[in-house]
Amino acid sequence: MRLKTLFYLFIAVWILLLARVYYLSIKSNSYYELLAEQNMIKKEWIIPTRGEILDRNQNPLAVNNIGFKIKVKPHLRYRKRQKELNATLEYLVRLFPDLNKEKMLKRYIRRDSPYNHDFIEVVPFLEYETVLPHYSSLNQREDIFVEPSFKRFYPNGDLASHIIGYVSRTNKKEAKADKVAKLVGIIGKTGVERYYNSYLQGELGYRLIKVTAFNEEIETVEKREPVENRDLVLTIDVRLQRYIEELFEGKAGVAIVMKLNGEILAAGSFPEYDLNMFVSGISKKRWQELITNFDHPFTNKLVNGLYPPGSTIKMGVALSFINSRKIGEYTPFYCGGAIKLGKRKFRCWKITGHGETEMKKAIRESCDVYFYEGSLKVGIDQIAATLKDLGFGKKTGVDLPNEFIGIVPDKEWKEKKYGRKWFIGETVVASIGQGYDLVTPMQMAVHTALLASGKLPLPHFALKFKDKYFEPKFKDVLTPIEKRKLPYIRRAMYEVCNHPKGTATNYITTPVKIAGKTGTAQVIGIPQDEKKRMKEEELKYYSRSHAWLTTFGPYKEPEYVVTVLVEHGGHGGSAAGPIVSKIYDKLLELGYIK
């Protein structure tokens, strides 16, 4: 019995062994063939060249400087070969004195490993003219490999910096999410460089290469070219952009020039900053200077600047009065210079008052008391609902990253935000664009375009994208009654800039007939019980109000919106009026207005 059991056990072991031999020699053959092929075939990625960014007249805004990257043979950092690595890096420093040996060594150590058989990049970029005299001698060395490369360059420096944006080194999170960015090593960080990054950076190509056991190339088995040089044409005109930059010399603020179809001809967030200093990595000192500057040059104020709209919001508030059907355009309120609510006095900017005032006069002369009285009849919820329909409190959809939505306050918003009830005095303050109200300059420009054309446009910087021209998009947001009353509102805006008592009339010098609205947005609270208010010029600079003037023109056949905000400029008309006038003059000179 024991012999029989041993025999069966012996037979079972041999069957298992034969089965294993059969599996390894026949069944697993295809697996090991594939494994051997993978060891024999190497995939080499081909990096695409990033597309250029051009203005509407094909002037370059972001280009690629052609040059070379330098790579060093792997596995040289170990004991027996450290001298060879040091000698190689010292050789490079002798050829190119601006190189830093320590930085090259850090790059090398970070990427070297026993499993890496590819040359390691130690110099990301050197100018073509710098490398060319030494190109032959570099190629003769077995430990060095020179490869074509490019570096992003912004020929206009700081011009339109917040629109264009910049590229910089890819971080770990970005590399994980984007394979192209990981291999290229750069990615769009801000502006259209970021918004259109996946288009601009193109698609990877590759080569399948047959190699020996020593990683020596035998032949190319397969090759696919990268998809590259995807250019992006923007709506902006560099000539107009540069002119506006000159107008804002020494000032902080925003300017937007937009067609009524949403095409933005120029837009500046001032002060600006040189884009080129970010491409290779900005120094800590320069970065600190940027982020500690009280004028916030690094903030894209076009879409991330939140400002009280001041009186520029009064047309929208007037439309909310009309929507309520409680107040008509000819319903008068008496302005004696202030109203009293409980123990508080809410003053008009004009101490002596405006007397009997209807809607057109209230907009033309920016009467605060008219809007105080109207808001008390209509209520904050009606005002807020209308303003949201007219483009505030939501994203405009402009093709820039991280657009802010601003604040259009109402009772529900305050309850959610602060857990407190709404006070009637807050309604009064909100009716003239103060208190909790915050808007972006882009929202103000789009809102003005709506008043001029009757439709809410989608603002955009891309003119030609994927070889197709951008098609204008609009939203029909006005109520039937708003559409009927819009000509009346436009006429009031015309009188702001042309009537003898208009708040902007004395500061408008352009021959183009325009319509608009001034705004003086307080940045600090001014006690209402002060008998004599300090003049703006008597306040410290950073305590002065922001100066708004948003306009459209020509008045009879509107084509353009020009919105200007001068930070701490004081009165909207005096600070922003001359800039707006000169921008319309430039539009005439460049042939945009006939």
C-alpha positions in Angstrom: 0.0 0.0 0.0 2.8 2.4 0.8 4.6 1.6 -2.4 1.4 2.3 -4.3 1.0 5.7 -2.6 4.6 6.6 -3.3 4.2 5.6 -7.0 1.1 7.8 -7.4 2.9 10.7 -5.6 5.9 10.2 -8.0 3.6 10.3 -11.0 1.8 13.4 -9.8 5.0 15.3 -9.2 6.2 14.5 -12.8 2.9 15.5 -14.3 3.1 18.9 -12.5 6.7 19.3 -13.7 5.8 18.5 -17.3 2.8 20.8 -17.1 5.1 23.7 -15.9 7.7 23.0 -18.6 4.9 23.0 -21.2 3.6 26.3 -19.9 7.0 28.0 -19.8 8.2 26.7 -23.2 5.0 27.0 -25.2 2.1 28.8 -23.5 4.3 31.7 -22.1 6.2 32.0 -25.4 4.2 35.0 -26.7 4.5 36.8 -23.3 8.3 36.4 -23.2 8.5 37.3 -26.9 6.7 40.6 -26.1 8.9 41.2 -23.1 12.0 40.6 -25.2 10.6 42.9 -27.9 10.1 45.7 -25.3 13.7 45.3 -24.2 14.8 45.6 -27.8 12.4 48.4 -28.9 12.6 51.8 -27.2 10.0 54.5 -27.5 11.4 58.0 -27.8 9.0 60.9 -27.5 9.3 63.8 -30.0 8.5 67.1 -28.3 6.2 69.5 -30.2 7.1 73.2 -30.7 4.7 75.5 -28.9 2.4 77.6 -31.1 3.0 81.4 -31.3 0.6 84.1 -30.2 -0.1 87.0 -32.6 -2.2 90.1 -32.5 -5.0 90.7 -35.0 -2.4 92.2 -37.5 0.0 89.2 -37.2 2.4 91.1 -34.9 4.2 88.6 -32.6 3.2 88.6 -28.9 4.7 85.2 -27.8 7.4 83.5 -29.9 10.0 80.7 -29.6 13.7 81.5 -29.5 15.6 78.6 -31.2 18.5 77.1 -29.4 19.9 73.9 -27.9 19.7 71.8 -24.7 22.7 69.9 -23.5 22.5 66.4 -22.1 25.2 64.3 -20.3 25.7 60.5 -20.4 24.0 58.6 -17.5 25.6 56.6 -14.6 28.5 59.0 -14.1 27.8 60.0 -10.5 28.9 56.8 -9.0 32.4 56.5 -7.3 34.5 55.1 -10.1 33.1 57.7 -12.6 32.6 60.9 -10.5 35.8 62.4 -11.9 34.5 61.9 -15.4 31.2 63.7 -14.5 33.1 66.6 -12.9 35.4 66.9 -15.9 32.4 67.0 -18.3 30.6 69.7 -16.3 33.8 71.7 -15.9 34.3 71.5 -19.7 30.8 72.9 -20.2 31.5 75.8 -17.8 34.7 76.6 -19.7 32.8 76.8 -23.0 29.8 78.7 -21.5 31.0 80.7 -18.4 27.4 81.7 -17.5 26.5 78.1 -16.7 26.5 77.1 -13.0 28.2 73.8 -12.3 26.3 73.2 -9.0 22.9 73.6 -10.7 23.9 71.2 -13.5 25.1 68.7 -11.0 21.8 68.9 -9.0 19.8 68.4 -12.2 22.0 65.4 -13.1 21.7 63.7 -9.7 18.0 64.3 -9.5 17.4 62.4 -12.8 20.1 59.8 -12.8 19.3 56.2 -11.7 20.6 52.7 -12.5 17.4 52.1 -14.6 17.8 55.2 -16.7 19.9 54.7 -19.9 19.0 58.0 -21.6 21.3 61.0 -21.6 20.3 63.5 -18.8 19.5 67.1 -19.5 21.7 69.4 -17.5 21.2 72.6 -19.6 17.6 73.3 -20.6 18.4 76.0 -23.1 21.3 77.9 -24.7 20.9 80.5 -27.4 21.6 79.3 -31.0 24.3 81.9 -31.5 26.0 80.9 -28.2 26.2 77.2 -29.0 27.0 77.4 -32.7 30.8 78.1 -32.4 31.2 75.1 -30.2 28.7 72.8 -31.8 31.3 70.6 -33.6 33.5 70.0 -30.6 30.5 69.2 -28.4 29.3 66.6 -30.9 32.7 64.9 -30.9 32.4 64.0 -27.2 30.7 60.7 -26.4 29.6 61.9 -23.0 27.6 64.9 -24.3 24.5 65.1 -26.5 23.3 68.3 -28.0 19.6 68.5 -29.0 17.6 71.3 -30.6 15.4 73.2 -28.1 13.2 76.3 -27.8 12.5 78.9 -25.2 9.4 81.1 -24.9 10.1 84.8 -25.5 7.8 87.8 -25.2 9.1 90.5 -27.6 7.0 93.3 -26.1 8.1 92.6 -22.5 5.3 93.8 -20.2 2.8 94.8 -22.9 -0.6 93.1 -22.5 1.0 90.9 -19.8 -2.2 90.0 -18.1 -3.8 89.0 -21.4 -1.0 87.0 -22.9 0.2 85.4 -19.6 3.4 83.4 -19.4 4.8 79.8 -19.4 7.0 78.4 -16.7 8.3 75.1 -15.4 5.7 72.3 -15.0 5.1 71.4 -11.4 4.3 67.9 -10.1 0.6 68.3 -10.1 0.6 69.7 -13.7 2.9 66.9 -14.8 0.6 64.3 -13.4 -2.4 65.7 -15.2 -0.7 66.6 -18.6 1.7 64.2 -20.3 2.8 66.8 -22.9 3.5 69.4 -20.2 5.5 66.8 -18.2 7.8 65.9 -21.2 8.1 69.5 -22.5 8.8 70.8 -19.0 6.8 74.0 -19.4 3.1 74.9 -19.2 1.0 78.0 -19.5 0.5 79.5 -16.1 -1.6 82.7 -16.7 -3.5 84.5 -19.4 -4.3 82.9 -22.8 -1.1 80.9 -22.4 -2.9 79.0 -19.8 -6.5 79.2 -21.1 -5.4 77.8 -24.5 -2.5 75.7 -23.2 -3.6 72.3 -24.5 -4.0 73.8 -28.0 -0.8 75.8 -28.1 1.4 73.0 -26.7 0.4 70.6 -29.5 0.6 66.8 -29.4 3.6 64.5 -28.8 5.2 62.6 -31.7 7.4 59.5 -31.2 10.0 57.1 -32.6 10.1 53.4 -32.0 13.8 52.5 -32.1 15.5 49.1 -32.2 18.4 49.1 -29.7 21.1 46.6 -28.6 21.6 45.4 -25.0 23.9 48.3 -24.6 21.2 50.8 -25.6 22.8 51.5 -28.9 20.4 52.5 -31.7 20.2 50.1 -34.6 17.2 51.4 -36.7 13.9 53.4 -36.5 11.0 50.9 -36.7 8.2 53.5 -36.6 7.9 57.3 -36.5 5.0 59.7 -35.9 5.6 63.4 -36.2 4.3 65.7 -33.5 1.4 68.0 -34.0 2.9 71.4 -33.4 3.1 75.1 -34.3 -0.5 75.8 -33.5 -0.6 79.5 -33.6 -3.2 81.6 -31.8 -4.4 84.9 -33.3 -5.8 87.4 -30.8 -8.3 90.2 -31.2 -6.0 92.8 -29.7 -4.2 95.5 -31.7 -0.7 96.1 -30.4 -0.8 99.7 -31.6 -3.8 100.5 -29.5 -2.5 98.4 -26.6 0.8 100.2 -26.5 -0.9 103.6 -26.7 -3.1 102.8 -23.7 0.0 101.6 -21.8 1.4 105.1 -22.4 -1.7 106.8 -21.1 -1.5 104.8 -17.9 2.1 105.6 -17.3 2.5 106.2 -13.5 -1.1 105.2 -12.8 -2.8 102.0 -11.6 -6.1 100.7 -13.0 -7.8 99.1 -16.0 -8.8 99.9 -19.5 -10.9 97.8 -21.9 -11.7 98.6 -25.5 -14.2 96.2 -26.9 -16.4 95.8 -30.0 -20.1 95.3 -29.3 -19.7 91.8 -30.7 -17.3 90.9 -27.8 -14.0 91.3 -29.7 -11.5 93.0 -27.3 -9.2 95.4 -29.3 -7.1 96.3 -26.2 -7.2 95.6 -22.5 -4.8 96.6 -19.8 -4.4 95.8 -16.1 -1.9 98.4 -14.8 0.8 98.3 -13.7 2.1 95.4 -15.8 5.1 93.2 -15.5 7.7 91.7 -17.8 6.6 88.2 -18.8 10.1 87.1 -19.7 11.3 86.9 -16.1 9.0 84.0 -15.4 10.1 81.7 -18.3 13.2 80.4 -16.6 12.1 81.0 -13.1 11.8 84.3 -11.3 14.2 85.3 -8.4 12.8 85.5 -4.9 13.7 89.1 -4.6 11.8 90.1 -7.8 8.8 87.9 -6.7 8.7 89.7 -3.4 8.7 93.1 -5.1 5.7 92.0 -7.3 3.5 90.6 -4.5 4.2 93.4 -2.0 3.6 96.2 -4.4 0.5 98.1 -3.2 -0.6 98.6 -6.9 -0.8 94.8 -7.3 0.9 94.4 -10.7 0.6 90.6 -10.5 -3.2 90.7 -10.2 -5.2 90.5 -13.4 -7.6 93.3 -12.6 -9.5 92.7 -15.8 -11.2 89.6 -14.3 -9.8 89.4 -10.7 -10.0 93.0 -9.7 -13.1 93.5 -7.5 -14.2 97.1 -7.2 -17.3 99.0 -5.9 -19.0 100.1 -9.1 -20.2 103.4 -7.7 -22.5 105.4 -9.9 -21.7 103.3 -13.0 -24.4 100.9 -11.8 -27.2 103.5 -11.8 -28.5 102.6 -15.3 -29.0 99.0 -14.1 -30.7 100.2 -10.9 -32.9 102.5 -13.0 -34.0 99.5 -15.1 -34.8 97.7 -11.9 -37.1 100.6 -11.0 -38.8 100.3 -14.4 -39.1 96.5 -14.0 -40.9 96.9 -10.7 -43.6 99.1 -12.4 -43.6 101.2 -9.2 -41.4 103.9 -10.7 -41.6 105.2 -14.3 -38.9 107.1 -16.1 -40.7 110.4 -15.5 -41.5 109.7 -11.8 -39.8 112.6 -9.9 -38.1 112.6 -6.5 -37.0 115.7 -4.7 -33.3 115.9 -3.9 -32.5 118.4 -1.1 -28.9 117.1 -0.6 -29.7 114.2 1.7 -32.3 111.8 3.1 -32.7 110.7 6.7 -33.3 107.2 7.9 -33.7 106.9 11.6 -30.7 108.7 13.1 -28.6 108.3 10.0 -28.3 110.8 7.2 -27.5 109.6 3.6 -26.1 112.4 1.5 -26.0 113.2 -2.1 -22.6 114.1 -3.6 -24.1 117.5 -4.3 -24.6 119.1 -0.9 -27.1 121.7 -2.1 -29.1 119.0 -3.8 -30.5 118.6 -7.4 -34.1 119.7 -6.7 -37.0 117.9 -8.5 -35.3 115.0 -10.4 -36.6 112.4 -12.8 -34.6 109.4 -14.1 -32.7 111.0 -17.0 -31.6 113.9 -14.9 -30.6 111.5 -12.1 -28.4 109.5 -14.4 -27.0 112.6 -16.2 -26.1 114.5 -13.0 -25.6 111.3 -10.9 -28.1 112.3 -8.2 -27.8 109.9 -5.3 -31.0 110.9 -3.5 -33.1 109.9 -6.5 -31.7 106.4 -6.2 -32.0 106.3 -2.4 -35.7 107.2 -2.7 -36.3 104.7 -5.5 -34.5 101.9 -3.8 -36.7 102.3 -0.7 -39.8 101.8 -2.9 -38.5 98.9 -5.0 -36.3 97.0 -2.5 -33.0 95.3 -2.7 -34.2 91.9 -4.1 -35.7 93.5 -7.2 -32.6 95.6 -7.7 -30.3 92.6 -7.3 -32.4 90.4 -9.7 -32.2 93.0 -12.4 -28.5 93.6 -12.0 -27.8 89.9 -12.2 -29.8 89.7 -15.5 -27.7 92.6 -16.8 -24.4 90.8 -16.4 -23.3 91.4 -12.8 -22.7 88.8 -10.2 -21.7 86.1 -12.7 -18.8 85.2 -15.0 -18.7 86.9 -18.4 -17.2 83.8 -19.9 -14.1 85.7 -21.2 -11.3 83.4 -22.3 -9.0 84.1 -19.3 -8.5 81.7 -16.4 -10.0 82.1 -12.9 -12.5 84.8 -13.6 -14.2 86.2 -10.5 -18.0 86.7 -10.2 -18.1 89.7 -8.0 -21.0 90.4 -5.5 -24.6 91.6 -6.1 -26.0 91.6 -2.6 -29.5 90.8 -1.6 -31.2 89.6 1.6 -30.5 85.9 0.9 -26.8 86.6 0.2 -26.3 88.4 3.5 -28.0 85.7 5.4 -25.8 83.0 3.9 -22.6 85.1 4.1 -22.9 86.7 7.6 -26.0 85.0 9.2 -27.6 88.4 9.7 -30.6 90.2 8.4 -30.6 92.9 5.8 -31.0 96.5 6.9 -32.8 99.1 5.0 -29.8 101.4 5.1 -27.9 98.8 3.1 -30.5 99.0 0.3 -29.8 102.8 0.1 -26.1 102.3 -0.1 -26.3 99.5 -2.6 -28.5 101.6 -5.0 -25.5 103.8 -5.7 -23.0 100.9 -6.1 -21.4 101.1 -2.6 -21.6 98.8 0.4 -21.2 95.1 -0.5 -21.4 95.7 -4.3 -18.3 94.5 -6.2 -17.8 94.1 -9.9 -14.9 93.4 -12.3 -14.0 95.8 -15.1 -14.8 93.0 -17.6 -18.4 92.8 -16.2 -18.7 96.6 -16.5 -17.6 96.6 -20.1 -20.0 93.7 -21.0 -22.8 95.5 -19.2 -22.1 98.7 -21.1 -22.2 96.7 -24.4 -25.6 95.4 -23.4 -26.9 98.9 -22.8 -25.5 100.0 -26.2 -26.7 97.1 -28.3 -29.5 95.4 -26.4 -27.7 92.1 -26.2 -25.2 90.7 -23.8 -22.0 89.7 -25.7 -19.5 87.0 -24.9 -16.2 88.9 -24.5 -13.2 87.1 -26.1 -9.5 87.5 -26.9 -9.2 84.7 -29.4 -9.8 85.9 -33.0 -8.6 82.8 -34.9 -8.5 79.5 -33.1 -8.0 76.0 -34.7 -7.8 77.8 -38.1 -11.4 79.1 -37.6 -12.5 82.6 -36.8 -14.3 83.0 -33.5 -18.0 83.4 -34.0 -19.6 86.1 -31.9 -22.1 84.9 -29.3 -24.9 86.9 -27.6 -27.5 86.4 -24.9 -30.9 88.0 -25.1 -31.4 89.0 -21.4 -33.6 92.1 -21.5 -37.3 92.0 -20.5 -39.8 93.5 -23.0 -40.2 96.6 -20.9 -36.4 97.0 -20.6 -36.1 96.8 -24.4 -38.8 99.5 -24.8 -37.1 101.9 -22.3 -33.5 101.3 -23.4 -33.4 104.3 -25.8 -34.3 106.5 -22.9 -31.4 105.1 -20.8 -29.0 105.6 -23.7 -30.1 109.2 -24.1 -29.4 109.8 -20.4 -25.9 108.3 -20.9 -25.4 110.6 -23.9 -26.2 113.6 -21.7 -23.7 112.5 -19.1 -21.0 113.2 -21.7 -22.6 116.0 -23.7 -25.2 118.0 -21.6 -23.8 121.1 -19.9 -24.7 119.5 -16.5 -23.4 116.1 -17.4 -20.8 114.7 -15.0 -18.3 113.9 -17.7 -19.0 116.7 -20.2 -16.2 119.0 -19.1 -13.6 116.2 -19.5 -14.6 114.8 -22.9 -12.6 116.3 -25.8 -12.9 113.7 -28.5 -14.9 114.6 -31.7 -16.6 111.2 -31.5 -20.0 111.5 -29.9 -20.1 109.1 -27.0 -22.5 108.1 -24.2 -21.4 106.9 -20.8 -21.5 107.1 -17.1 -19.0 108.3 -14.5 -18.5 106.6 -11.1 -16.7 107.5 -8.0 -16.2 104.4 -5.9 -15.2 104.9 -2.3 -12.5 102.7 -0.9 -13.0 103.9 2.7 -16.2 104.8 4.6 -16.9 108.5 5.0 -19.1 109.4 8.0 -22.4 110.8 6.8 -22.6 113.2 9.7 -19.5 115.2 8.7 -20.6 118.7 7.9 -17.8 119.2 5.4 -16.4 116.3 3.4 -12.7 116.2 2.5 -11.9 116.6 -1.1 -10.4 113.6 -2.8 -7.1 115.4 -3.3 -6.9 116.1 0.4 -7.1 112.4 1.2 -4.0 110.1 1.3 -3.5 108.5 -2.1 -4.6 104.9 -1.1 -7.7 106.4 0.6 -8.9 108.2 -2.5 -11.9 106.8 -4.4 -11.5 104.8 -7.6 -12.5 106.7 -10.7 -14.8 105.0 -13.3 -15.9 106.1 -16.7 -17.6 103.5 -18.9 -18.8 104.5 -22.4 -20.0 103.4 -25.8 -19.6 105.2 -29.2 -20.4 106.5 -31.7 -23.7 107.3 -30.0 -26.0 107.0 -33.0 -24.5 103.9 -34.4 -22.6 102.2 -31.5 -19.6 100.1 -32.4 -17.3 100.2 -29.4 -17.2 100.1 -25.6 -14.4 101.9 -23.7 -14.3 101.3 -20.0 -11.6 102.9 -17.8 -11.0 102.6 -14.1 -8.2 104.7 -12.5 -7.4 103.4 -9.1 -7.5 106.2 -6.4 -8.1 108.7 -9.2 -10.9 110.5 -7.3 -13.7 111.8 -9.6 -14.6 109.5 -12.5 -14.9 112.3 -15.1 -11.7 114.2 -14.3 -9.5 111.2 -13.8 -10.8 108.8 -16.5 -12.4 111.3 -18.9 -9.2 112.5 -20.6 -8.0 108.8 -21.0 -11.3 107.7 -22.6 -11.2 110.7 -24.9 -7.7 109.9 -26.1 -8.6 106.3 -26.7 -11.5 107.3 -29.0 -9.1 109.6 -30.8 -6.8 106.7 -31.3 -9.6 104.6 -32.7 -10.3 107.4 -35.2 -6.6 107.6 -36.1 -6.3 103.8 -36.6 -9.4 103.7 -38.8 -11.7 101.8 -36.5 -14.1 104.7 -36.4 -14.9 106.3 -39.7 
